[in-house]
Amino acid sequence: QVQVVETGGGLVQPGGSLRLSCASSGSISSINAMGWYRQAPGKQRELVAVIDSGGSSAYVDSVKGRFTILRDFPKNMVYLQKTSLKPEDTAVYYCNARVITGWGVAESYWGQGTQVTVSS
């Protein structure tokens, strides 16, 4: 009933830029927050950036100044603009949507992930 789909991943050179998009859909009454997580090989999944319904955002220290999270909650979407990419940014990026569902409960939903590879 609630779906989350990421797009925009791929191969990019170090120093390059990329924009990830995340679309949530289905039985959603409102969005509390949407965020991006990533998981690199051999590492735990970590929060990259999150933005809430009030527009407040937060980032992991390693991406501050390079990544920007943007929201368009009327469209149930969130974006991650990524610049000055480093090989260390290589990971599977997952979108998470924390929503009030159409049946009135707060739940989180995950996308399937999109691979970002930063390499020359």
Stockholm file with secondary structure:
# STOCKHOLM 1.0

chainA/1-120         QVQVVETGGGLVQPGGSLRLSCASSGSISSINAMGWYRQAPGKQRELVAVIDSGGSSAYVDSVKGRFTILRDFPKNMVYLQKTSLKPEDTAVYYCNARVITGWGVAESYWGQGTQVTVSS
#=GR chainA/1-120 SS CEEEEEECCEEECTTCCEEEEEEEEESEEEEEEEEEEEECTTSCCEEEEEEETTSCEEECGGGTTTEEEEEEGGGTEEEEEECSCCGGGCEEEEEEEEEEETTSCEEEEECCCEEEEECC
#=GC SS_cons         CEEEEEECCEEECTTCCEEEEEEEEESEEEEEEEEEEEECTTSCCEEEEEEETTSCEEECGGGTTTEEEEEEGGGTEEEEEECSCCGGGCEEEEEEEEEEETTSCEEEEECCCEEEEECC
//
